[in-house]
Amino acid sequence: MSVSPSLTSSASAAAPAHGPTQAELLDFVRRTAADAELIASLPLDPEGRTWVRLEGPGGSEAWLIGWPPGTGTGWHDHAESVGAFLTASGELKENSLTARLPTDGWKTLELTEGIDRERRLGAGKGRSFGRHHVHEVLNESTEEHAISVHAYYPPLPQIRRYSRSGQILRLEQVERPADWQ
């Protein structure tokens, strides 16, 4: 993984004092992903994901992320933050859970059948999500990088990382902003 210096997106927009909604975050990532010059400026590494922090709307946290072929996030959530992401180029796959999980006090859960959802998000496709959304994002291509834009509000207080074996989900690690910034 590599970290690049911060850029400010020309697609930044002010949001109401309450903070941007999921719809406003989705609109921001859509407009930002349409900025061809910004997307082309992201340095791509064949070995690991690259990212640049962007100026998000209304105090949100935003990122431009490059995904080499065969890379992914692993299962995780964004704690109390709502968010949105959109694929600017290539294709990403999102696996997510449709059930809300307890937020604290557990290390291992047995998931019920039928709560898995899969989305394929080609260029120009994205989605928003609410608090405690558990998912993983993957670039399953064997040849092509993917690039995406992400925004979260409030700025990420933590990310909980999980491992999954069949229907068993296990909390493995809690990361704080100092771990990824």
C-alpha positions in Angstrom: 0.0 0.0 0.0 1.1 3.5 -0.6 -0.1 6.8 0.5 -0.1 9.9 -1.6 -0.4 13.6 -0.6 -3.9 15.1 -0.3 -5.6 16.6 -3.2 -8.7 18.8 -3.2 -11.4 17.8 -5.6 -13.0 20.5 -7.7 -16.2 18.6 -7.1 -16.3 19.7 -3.4 -19.6 21.2 -2.3 -20.8 22.6 1.0 -23.5 20.7 2.8 -26.0 21.7 5.5 -24.7 22.2 9.1 -26.2 18.8 10.1 -23.7 17.1 7.8 -24.2 15.6 4.4 -26.9 12.9 4.0 -26.3 9.6 2.2 -27.8 11.0 -0.9 -25.5 14.1 -0.8 -22.5 11.8 -0.3 -23.6 9.8 -3.3 -24.0 12.9 -5.4 -20.5 14.0 -4.3 -18.8 10.7 -5.3 -20.7 10.7 -8.6 -19.6 14.3 -9.5 -16.0 13.6 -8.3 -15.7 10.4 -10.3 -16.7 12.3 -13.4 -13.6 14.5 -13.0 -11.4 12.8 -15.5 -8.3 14.8 -14.7 -8.6 14.0 -11.0 -9.1 10.2 -11.7 -6.1 10.2 -14.1 -3.9 11.9 -11.4 -4.1 8.9 -9.0 -0.8 7.0 -9.0 -1.5 3.3 -9.6 0.7 0.5 -8.0 0.5 -3.0 -9.5 1.1 -4.5 -6.0 -1.3 -2.7 -3.7 -4.1 -0.2 -3.3 -3.2 3.5 -3.5 -5.3 6.3 -2.2 -5.5 10.1 -1.9 -7.6 11.9 0.6 -10.0 14.4 -0.9 -11.9 17.4 0.5 -15.4 16.0 1.1 -18.6 18.0 1.4 -19.8 19.4 4.8 -16.9 18.1 6.8 -17.0 14.5 5.4 -14.0 12.3 4.8 -13.4 11.4 1.2 -10.9 9.2 -0.7 -9.9 8.4 -4.2 -8.8 4.7 -4.2 -6.9 2.7 -6.8 -7.5 -1.1 -6.8 -4.9 -3.3 -8.6 -6.3 -6.6 -10.1 -7.2 -9.1 -7.5 -7.3 -6.8 -4.5 -10.0 -6.2 -1.9 -10.7 -4.8 1.5 -11.8 -7.8 3.4 -15.0 -7.7 5.5 -15.3 -4.5 7.5 -17.7 -1.7 8.6 -17.4 2.0 9.1 -18.9 2.2 12.6 -21.2 5.2 13.1 -20.5 6.8 9.7 -22.8 6.8 6.8 -21.2 6.7 3.4 -21.2 6.3 -0.4 -18.8 5.0 -3.0 -18.8 4.9 -6.8 -16.6 3.1 -9.3 -14.9 5.7 -11.6 -13.2 3.1 -13.8 -13.0 -0.6 -14.0 -15.5 -2.8 -12.0 -15.8 -3.5 -8.3 -17.8 -6.2 -6.6 -19.4 -5.5 -3.2 -20.4 -8.3 -0.9 -22.6 -7.1 2.0 -24.9 -8.3 4.8 -28.5 -7.3 4.8 -28.9 -7.7 8.5 -27.8 -5.2 11.1 -25.3 -6.7 13.5 -24.9 -5.8 17.2 -22.3 -3.0 17.4 -20.5 -4.1 20.6 -20.0 -6.9 23.0 -19.3 -9.8 20.6 -16.4 -11.5 19.0 -18.1 -14.2 16.9 -21.5 -14.4 15.3 -23.2 -17.1 13.4 -25.0 -15.5 10.4 -28.4 -16.7 9.3 -28.9 -17.9 5.7 -30.1 -15.4 3.1 -28.5 -12.2 4.4 -25.8 -12.0 1.8 -26.0 -9.5 -1.0 -23.7 -9.1 -4.0 -23.5 -6.1 -6.3 -21.3 -5.5 -9.3 -20.5 -1.9 -9.8 -19.0 -0.9 -13.2 -17.8 2.5 -14.1 -20.4 5.1 -13.1 -22.2 2.8 -10.7 -22.2 3.3 -6.9 -24.3 3.2 -3.8 -24.8 4.8 -0.4 -25.1 3.0 2.9 -26.0 3.6 6.5 -24.3 3.1 9.8 -22.8 -0.2 10.7 -22.9 -1.5 7.1 -20.8 -4.6 6.9 -19.2 -5.3 3.5 -16.2 -6.2 1.5 -15.1 -4.5 -1.8 -13.1 -6.4 -4.4 -11.5 -5.9 -7.8 -11.9 -9.4 -9.3 -10.3 -8.5 -12.6 -7.1 -10.3 -13.4 -5.9 -7.5 -15.7 -7.5 -4.1 -15.1 -7.1 -1.6 -12.2 -10.3 -0.1 -10.8 -10.6 3.4 -9.3 -13.3 4.5 -6.9 -14.4 7.5 -4.9 -15.6 7.1 -1.3 -17.1 9.6 1.2 -18.1 9.1 4.9 -19.8 11.3 7.5 -18.9 11.8 10.2 -15.3 11.2 9.3 -14.4 7.6 10.2 -14.1 7.2 14.0 -13.0 3.6 13.4 -13.1 0.6 11.1 -13.9 -2.8 12.4 -12.3 -5.6 10.4 -13.8 -9.1 10.3 -12.9 -12.6 9.1 -15.5 -14.8 7.6 -15.7 -18.6 7.3 -19.0 -19.7 5.9 -21.7 -18.3 8.1 -19.3 -17.5 10.9 -18.2 -13.8 11.2 -15.4 -13.0 13.7 -14.3 -9.5 14.8 -10.5 -9.5 14.3 -9.4 -5.9 14.7 -10.5 -2.3 15.4 -8.6 0.4 13.5 -8.6 4.1 14.4 -7.8 7.0 12.0 -4.1 7.0 13.0 -3.8 3.5 11.5 -4.7 4.6 7.9 -4.0 8.3 7.7 
